[in-house]
Amino acid sequence: MSAKPRRAGEMATTRAVRAAQRLVREAAGWLLLLGGLAAIPLPGPGLLITLAGLLLLSREYDWAARRVDTVRGRALQAAAHGVATRPRLLGSTTSALMILPVGVVWILSPAAPGWWPLAEAWWLPGGAIVGVSQLASAAVALTLLAYSYRRFRGAPGLVTPVVTPALHLEAGRPVVPAPRRPSRRSSCPSAS
């Protein structure tokens, strides 16, 4: 037996819900992607934030789907690299732990000290929101260090090197490998 046909109102509601979900997914994907790219040179999990943005955008865009594996591989390599030796592990853990008291001070927002050369408005800008984000960053960094330690410590061969297509050269020209799976996505957002 076939399912009961939907009414026109139900179909319009379903389309509206799907359009809203897509809009939220794309907005979150772009925010994560841009935030991750900005965080790559800064302390924090920039590659992982970039990966999260690409994963969201890969549901709609081919260009994002093509980059997911490369960014995932580089993020795993960075995680393995950070716990490969005791000094690296100690340095990474110390850096993450140093963020905690800074976040607490930022939340408490003490008055600017006498030696502060700028206006008091420039002392700890952003207020408690910045302090909370620093505490969250430290928690994420410590969690990722624990994960990386459990997964990669003592087994450096678990992560294979990432080779980008531009590194495959034949006769001095880059060779782009064929896609591994056919894609049903378009490179532009569809009108549906």
C-alpha positions in Angstrom: 0.0 0.0 0.0 1.2 3.5 -0.7 1.6 6.2 1.9 -1.1 8.7 2.3 -0.5 11.7 0.0 0.5 14.9 1.7 -1.4 18.1 1.6 0.1 21.1 -0.1 0.4 22.9 3.2 2.4 20.1 4.7 4.8 20.0 1.7 5.3 23.8 1.9 6.1 23.5 5.6 8.5 20.7 5.0 10.3 22.8 2.3 10.4 25.7 4.6 11.9 23.6 7.5 14.5 22.2 5.1 15.4 25.6 3.8 15.8 26.9 7.4 18.0 23.9 8.3 20.2 24.5 5.3 20.5 28.2 6.1 21.5 27.5 9.7 23.9 24.7 8.6 25.6 27.0 6.0 25.8 29.9 8.4 27.4 27.8 11.1 29.7 26.2 8.5 30.9 29.5 7.3 31.4 30.9 10.8 33.3 27.8 11.9 35.4 27.8 8.7 36.4 31.5 9.0 36.9 31.3 12.7 39.1 28.2 12.2 41.2 29.8 9.5 41.7 32.8 11.8 42.6 30.5 14.7 45.2 28.5 12.8 48.1 31.0 13.6 46.7 31.7 17.0 46.7 29.3 20.0 43.8 26.9 19.9 42.4 24.2 17.8 42.2 26.1 14.5 42.5 23.0 12.3 39.7 21.2 14.1 37.4 24.3 13.9 38.2 24.5 10.2 37.4 20.8 9.8 34.1 21.3 11.6 33.2 24.1 9.2 34.2 22.1 6.2 32.2 19.1 7.4 29.0 21.3 7.6 29.7 23.0 4.2 30.6 19.7 2.5 26.9 18.7 2.6 26.2 21.5 0.1 29.5 22.3 -1.7 31.9 20.0 -3.6 34.9 22.2 -3.0 34.4 21.8 0.8 33.9 18.0 0.4 37.2 17.8 -1.5 39.1 19.4 1.3 37.7 17.5 4.3 40.2 14.6 4.0 43.2 16.8 3.7 42.3 19.0 6.7 41.3 15.9 8.7 44.7 14.4 8.0 46.6 17.6 8.9 44.6 17.9 12.1 45.5 14.4 13.1 49.1 14.9 12.2 49.2 18.0 14.4 47.6 16.1 17.2 50.2 13.3 16.9 53.0 15.8 16.6 51.9 17.6 19.8 52.3 14.5 22.0 55.2 12.8 20.1 57.8 13.6 22.8 57.8 14.5 26.5 58.9 18.1 25.9 56.2 18.7 23.3 53.6 17.2 25.6 54.8 19.2 28.6 54.9 22.4 26.5 51.4 21.9 25.1 49.9 21.0 28.5 51.6 24.0 30.2 50.3 26.3 27.5 46.8 25.1 27.9 47.0 25.3 31.7 48.3 28.9 31.5 45.2 30.0 29.7 43.0 29.1 32.8 44.3 31.8 35.2 44.2 34.4 32.4 40.5 33.5 31.8 39.8 33.8 35.5 41.5 37.2 35.7 39.6 38.3 32.7 36.3 37.3 34.3 37.1 39.0 37.5 38.1 42.2 35.6 40.3 43.9 38.2 41.0 47.6 37.8 43.9 48.6 35.5 47.2 48.7 37.3 49.1 52.0 37.7 51.8 50.9 35.2 49.2 50.4 32.4 50.1 53.1 29.8 46.8 53.1 27.9 43.3 54.2 28.8 41.5 51.9 31.3 39.0 51.0 28.5 41.9 49.1 26.9 42.6 47.0 30.0 41.1 43.5 29.5 38.7 44.4 26.7 35.7 42.3 26.1 34.9 41.6 29.7 33.6 38.3 31.1 32.7 36.9 27.7 36.4 36.8 26.7 37.3 35.1 30.0 34.7 32.4 29.5 35.9 31.8 26.0 39.5 31.5 27.3 38.3 28.9 29.9 36.5 27.0 27.2 39.5 27.1 25.0 41.7 25.7 27.7 39.2 22.9 28.4 39.0 22.0 24.7 42.8 22.1 24.5 43.3 19.8 27.5 40.6 17.4 26.2 42.3 17.3 22.8 45.7 16.7 24.5 44.2 13.8 26.5 42.6 12.3 23.4 45.8 12.7 21.4 47.9 11.2 24.1 45.7 8.1 24.4 45.5 7.7 20.6 48.9 8.6 19.4 51.5 8.3 22.2 53.8 5.4 21.5 52.3 4.7 18.1 53.4 7.5 15.7 52.7 5.4 12.6 48.9 5.6 13.1 48.8 8.9 11.1 49.7 8.6 7.5 51.3 11.7 5.9 48.9 13.9 4.0 49.9 14.5 0.4 48.1 17.3 -1.4 47.3 16.9 -5.1 49.7 19.7 -5.9 52.6 17.6 -4.6 52.0 14.9 -7.2 54.1 15.9 -10.2 54.5 14.3 -13.6 56.8 16.0 -16.1 56.8 19.1 -13.8 53.0 19.5 -13.9 50.7 18.8 -11.0 48.4 15.8 -11.4 45.0 16.0 -9.7 43.8 12.5 -8.7 40.3 11.4 -9.8 37.6 11.7 -7.2 37.1 8.7 -5.0 33.3 8.8 -5.1 30.8 10.3 -7.5 29.3 13.4 -6.1 25.7 14.4 -6.4 26.3 17.8 -5.0 26.7 20.9 -7.1 29.4 23.4 -6.7 26.8 26.1 -6.4 23.8 26.1 -4.0 20.8 24.6 -5.7 17.5 26.4 -6.0 15.6 23.5 -4.5 
